[in-house]
Amino acid sequence: MSSAQRRSDCRCAGLLAGIRGGVIAASLLSLSAVNAHAAELPTPDLTAVEPRVRAAIEKELATAAREPDSPSTWGRLAMALHAHQFDDEAAAAYTEAARLAPGDFRWIYLRANVEEASDPVAATALYRRAVEIDPSYAPAHIRLASALEKIGFAADADEHYREAARLEPDNAVAHLGLGRLALARGDVDQATRHLERAYELSPETQAIVAMLSRARHRAGDRDGARRLAQAARELPPLLHQRDPRRAEVDLLAVDSESFLRRSKTYRETGQLQASLGELRRLLELEPGNAQAHFAAAGVHDRMNRPREAAAAARRALELDPDLAGGQAVLAGALFKLGQFGEAAAEAERVLAEDPADIHMLLVTTMLAMRENDVARALERLDRAAGVGASEPRMRELMIQLQLELADALGGAGLYDDAARRIEQVVETLERAGADDGELQVHRRLLARYRERARG
């Protein structure tokens, strides 16, 4: 082994050994204090960024050049760089802000955010220092716990997840962490308690549903575990954590993708007005952004504003006729507006390109039912059931349509056909992880139709 490698190994061992006592935090901070004069300004390569991104960063660079002794100026520069993924430059600016104001939680905490992906050991030390400065900020405990997990300190991680849960009892991420660690050490009862609480707080989060499935399986509830595992597969792999300090950074990003990303996050967490606000800000800057108009159409649809949804979808398609999903949103909005002929035409165009588009299959099912074309309605609904609905709204609509058709078929004496509809309802609910109480209602209805079919 070379002397350089030995020195590197010794440094790593020393860092790991000092985590529990906070030695790393002190040593890292002392490094930035060795140089008594202001650091050099970062020099990010801005040649490929959008003009307004370049302008925002250059403005902060100019201010830092004029005010080299201001920690808040360096902090704002760091946040602007961080928001636009200039991580190395952001880390340097955060370091200078922390040198000038060593007791300011923000600059240490946000530098830890930057370091976390590439250097979890350094991030752990910085998060420790941050929670020492402000022990009441729950997201810092969660991020510290996550970093500790990554480097193998489960007991310390558990301590900080517990503190986060004490500070914010309704924090689903904290309960998920506690449940995951409890399951890893074999405490199935405690794991289940925390994961049930996380599931209660955030039932549409894949990581929570999947982990609860494992806990149920370990507890011997094979059926419950299977239903949850099926439900988890249909959920998007997202885990949103409330972190106002980190959100301050995200809000500074002024590139197109960041507006769209923030809008999507707001939409997924049910903050529809905020989602629309991000898109309106982007459209003020870029009126011809087809993706922004399309995203606005989707938000309007969620807000049950079909007229606005149709207008936004039409504008998106005018700007980009090949925009994926644009015609589907337009067809759905036209259906809600009662413009059934236009809705049918748009839906059929979508299905010609994508026969498995479940949204359009359900729209055409409803159009067929409206025209009393039972055979066509059944054919489209069977295709939709074969595809399966991952979104709860689509799943609920499919179940509603199955039940309506079952009622109509049963009323006409077609009990076998009605039973088939209810079978599909039960299968859909089982895949979604429905509880036994909800399933029993439909199983009883299924039994009645089967009994009538037997005469």
Secondary structure, DSSP 8 states (H G I E B T S, - for coil): --HHHHHHHHHHHHHHHTTTTTHHHHHHHHHHHS--S---------TTS-HHHHHHHHHHHHHHHH-TT-HHHHHHHHHHHHHTT-HHHHHHHHHHHHHH-TT-HHHHHHHHHHHTTT-HHHHHHHHHHHHHH-TT-HHHHHHHHHHHHHTT-HHHHHHHHHHHHHH-TT-HHHHHHHHHHHHHTT-HHHHHHHHHHHHHH-TT-HHHHHHHHHHHHHTT-HHHHHHHHHHHHTS-S------HHHHHHHTT--SHHHHHHHHHHHHHTT-HHHHHHHHHHHHHH-TT-HHHHHHHHHHHHHTT-HHHHHHHHHHHHHH-TT-TTHHHHHHHHHHHTT-HHHHHHHHHHHHHH-TT-HHHHHHHHHHHHHTT-HHHHHHHHHHHHHH---SHHHHHHHHHHHHHHHHHHHHTT-HHHHHHHHHHHHHHHHHTT--HHHHHHHHHHHHHHHHHHH-
